[in-house]
Amino acid sequence: MKVLYFAWLRERIGVGAEDVDAGGAATVADLIETLKGRDARYAAAFGDLSAVRVALDQEQAELDASLAGAREVAFFPPVTGG
């Protein structure tokens, strides 16, 4: 599955996109745990999940959303406007 990182998440992890084998990850939260186990960069990026938003196939989703059928997961910070 394609995983995209935006803004400070991309900066902390060091890549903007990568193909990830989601393995047995059933939900977005499971995928995050798998990513955090990769190395310290991922652990730091996903250390405060209150500051992370997610989209599945370009539709905003929650952390407990199922990955079934998803081809793309994007992680980004909350967006503010003015």
C-alpha positions as CSV (number, residue, x, y, z in Angstrom):
1,M,0.0,0.0,0.0
2,K,1.2,3.5,-0.7
3,V,1.8,5.6,2.4
4,L,2.1,9.4,2.1
5,Y,3.6,11.8,4.7
6,F,3.0,15.5,4.7
7,A,4.5,18.6,6.5
8,W,6.4,17.9,9.7
9,L,5.7,14.1,9.5
10,R,7.6,14.0,6.2
11,E,10.4,16.0,7.7
12,R,10.7,13.7,10.8
13,I,10.5,10.5,8.8
14,G,12.7,11.7,5.9
15,V,10.5,10.6,3.0
16,G,7.3,11.9,1.4
17,A,5.9,8.5,0.2
18,E,6.7,4.9,0.4
19,D,5.2,1.5,-0.4
20,V,4.5,-0.4,2.8
21,D,3.6,-4.0,3.4
22,A,0.8,-3.5,5.9
23,G,1.1,-7.1,6.9
24,G,-1.5,-8.0,9.4
25,A,-2.6,-4.4,10.1
26,A,-6.4,-4.3,10.2
27,T,-6.8,-0.6,11.1
28,V,-4.9,2.7,10.7
29,A,-3.9,2.4,14.3
30,D,-2.4,-1.0,13.6
31,L,-0.5,0.4,10.7
32,I,0.9,3.2,12.9
33,E,2.1,0.7,15.4
34,T,3.9,-1.3,12.7
35,L,5.5,1.9,11.4
36,K,6.6,3.0,14.9
37,G,8.4,-0.3,15.2
38,R,10.5,0.5,12.2
39,D,12.9,2.9,13.8
40,A,13.1,6.1,16.0
41,R,12.1,8.4,13.2
42,Y,8.7,6.8,12.8
43,A,8.3,6.6,16.6
44,A,9.0,10.3,16.9
45,A,6.7,11.2,14.1
46,F,3.8,9.2,15.6
47,G,4.6,10.0,19.2
48,D,1.6,12.3,19.6
49,L,-1.4,11.0,17.7
50,S,-3.6,13.9,18.7
51,A,-1.5,15.9,16.2
52,V,-1.9,13.5,13.3
53,R,-4.8,13.2,10.8
54,V,-5.3,10.4,8.3
55,A,-6.9,9.9,4.9
56,L,-7.7,6.6,3.2
57,D,-7.8,6.9,-0.5
58,Q,-8.1,10.7,-0.2
59,E,-11.1,10.5,2.2
60,Q,-10.5,11.7,5.8
61,A,-10.7,8.8,8.3
62,E,-10.3,8.0,11.9
63,L,-7.5,5.9,13.5
64,D,-9.8,3.0,14.0
65,A,-10.8,2.9,10.3
66,S,-10.3,-0.4,8.5
67,L,-7.6,-0.7,6.0
68,A,-9.5,-3.3,4.0
69,G,-9.5,-2.3,0.3
70,A,-7.4,0.8,0.9
71,R,-4.7,1.5,-1.6
72,E,-3.4,4.8,-0.1
73,V,-3.0,6.1,3.4
74,A,-1.9,9.7,4.0
75,F,-0.8,11.2,7.3
76,F,-0.8,14.9,7.9
77,P,-1.1,17.4,10.7
78,P,-4.4,19.1,11.5
79,V,-5.2,21.9,9.1
80,T,-6.0,25.4,10.3
81,G,-7.3,28.2,8.3
82,G,-7.9,31.9,8.6
